[in-house]
Amino acid sequence: MTRIALPLSILAAAVLSACSSPGPSSPAGASQPIATQEMPYRSGGGVVQSVNPTPSAVNASSGGSAASQTPASASASGLSRLGIKMDDGRMQYVDTGNRDFAVGTRVRLTENRQIERQ
């Protein structure tokens, strides 16, 4: 019986150690670099549905989230994010430094990524 118990316990230890996974690759609390996300862009007409300040890259890199930002820190970038409902029914989000667009404004997005009032 002891002849079988020793090889079985070694085999069990080998199997269990193979199931372990490595710990996290970065220490807890370390911030990851911010990766930009390309949004699809389609030219055409639409109506502005929302105007919000863009998230601040400085606060996001220091561990803050867009939801936890104050309005002053969120608008520090000077950009506004327009939510535009296109004529084909799709929503499109565009960042702009122009603060003259209000909800309900009819706009046209051009091929060269300009926003024009209609």
N, C-alpha and C positions, 0 to 999 in steps of 0.2 A: 504494500500500500504506500509506503514512504517512497518507493522507487517511482511511482506515478505522481505523487503529490508534488514533488519538487519540480519536475518538468512542466506540470500543469500550472503551477504558480508562476513560473518564469514566463510561460506562454501568455497567461492572463495579464501579467504586468506589461509585456510587450504590446499586446492588443490595446490595453487601456492607454498606454503612452502614445500610440499612433492616433488615438481619437482626440488628443488635446489640440487646441488651436492656439496660434500665437496671439499675444495681447495686441492692444491697439498700436498702430504704427507711429502715432504722434502722442506726446504726453497730453494729459487732460488739460483743457484750457488753452492749448496752443491754437492760434488762429490759422486757418488755411488761407491761401491767397484767394482773392476775389476773382471769379471767372465770369467774364461777360457772357451773356446769352443773346445770340443773334435772334431777333424776332423776324418773322417773314414780313416783307414789305410789298404791298401791292398799290399801284397808283390807281386813282379814281376818285369819285366824289363820295362825300359822307357828311355826317352831322356829329359835332362834338357832343359826347355824352357825359364826360367827366374831365375835370382839370384838377390835378393834384401835384404837389411838389415831388420832385424825384428823390429817391433815397440818397443820402450822403455817403459817398464811398469812404470817407474818413471814419464815420461812426460804424459802418458795417465792418471795417477792417479791425476796429478795436473791440469787437465782440458784441456790439449792439445790433439789434434787428430793426428793420424798417418800421415795424409796428411799435417799437419802444422809443422811437425818436420823437423829440419835441418838434413842433412846427418850425421853430427858428433853426434848429440843426438840420432839418430835412430840406429847408429852402436855401441852405448855405451854398449849394451848388449853383443856384440861380436859374435852374431849369424847371420847366413844368412838364408833366407827363399828361398828354391828351389821350383820352379814350375816345376813339372815333368809330361810330357805327357806319360801316360802308354801305353803299347802295345795294350791294349783293347780300347784305345781312351779316357779314363778318365783322367782328370787332378787331380793331387795330390800335396799338398803343405807340405813340410817337413822342419823343422828347424834343422840346423846343425851348429856346431862350426868349422867345416872344411871349409876353404876358397879355397880349391883346385878344386872345381867343377865350370866349366865354361858352358855357354850356348852351347848346342850341344853335351855335354858329355853323353855317353851312360852309364846308371847305372842300378843296380839291387837292389831293396829293399828286404831285407831278412825278414823272420818271426820274428826274434828277434830285429827288427827295426834298422838294420844296413844299411848303404848305401855303396855299393861296385861298383867300376868301372868295366865295362865289356870290 
